[in-house]
Amino acid sequence: MQTITLDLLTEKLKNAPQSVLERVFGYAEALVEPTSKPYSLTNEQQQQLDNQIISDKSKYVSAESLYSDLKSKYEL
């Protein structure tokens, strides 16, 4: 596997449009930012999130289906 250097990256991006450069910059920033959360959850909130991870996914309803059902129910 070839090691990527700044020179190789510069060469690859030298003709890239500004929008691509901004996306690459955002990605690079996200990679080197600290991984600590800028927020904290209460124990109850963390427990609720943990319970969602292990919940039965077969009981989930798609957003489109829910929206359609609500429109029908309330005649919107």
C-alpha angles and dihedrals in degrees: 000000000000118000111236114229130190089253092056091047092048091050092049094050101037094103098032118124119253093255091059092048091052091051092048090049091050090049092049091049091051091051095055099037117108113268095225116118116250088218140045131222129215116243089254092053092048091049090051091052092046090052090053091056093058097038123119105270092199089072093059119110123211117246091238092054092047091049092049092049092050092049090052094044095050096033094236 
